[in-house]
Amino acid sequence: MMLRYYDTEWGMPIRDEPGLFERLSLEGFQAGLSWSTILAKRENFRAAFAGFDPEAVAEFTEADVLRLLEDAGIIRHRGKITATIGNARATLELRDRGGLSALIWSFKPEQTPVPETMEQVPTRSAESEALAKRLKAEGFRFVGPTTAFALMEAIGMVDTHLVGSHRRGASGVQFSNQAG
């Protein structure tokens, strides 16, 4: 499951609103947990959160929160559940100002990390700190700098595959410091 995700999905560019909202939501749920836990429950999350359709999730009520708190197929954390609902509403608010994609991708760094060892793979950057700060200012929650950086990795904004990896540069996203 993890290998399939990392070889076929992680690091590939995502720009559509539902795809970005899903990744942002899942990264928020992952805070303090392993990614394999989230990935194993992803289909349950999709069912529970209306396919991560921001319009549908923005309409969730306290009754939905209570339903989700009883759903053993997802992470039953009230703060993360209510943050996801609030983040859906914040996503809708961004539509008249370019949308979630424009906001997130405006923080794409000019250079991507070039780690040669796992120890050199960063967990945050100046851009992820700025993105987290902006998302919070827009009303998003569970979006700290580490979560923002993980999102940036997942959607192909930064490439933290090790130098020499068969996946390095596979996203097609070009950075000024990558070898051609």
Buried (B, 14 or more C-beta within 10 A) or exposed (E): EEEEBBEEEBBBEBBEBBBBBBBBBBBBBBBEEEBEEBBEBBEBBBEBBBEBBBBEBBEBEEEBBEEBEEBEEBBEBEEBBBBBBBBBBBBBEBEEEEBBBEBBBEBBBEEBBBBEEEEEEEEBBEBBBBBBBBBBEBEBBBBBBBBBBBBBBBBBBBBBBBBEEEBBBBBEBEBEEBEE
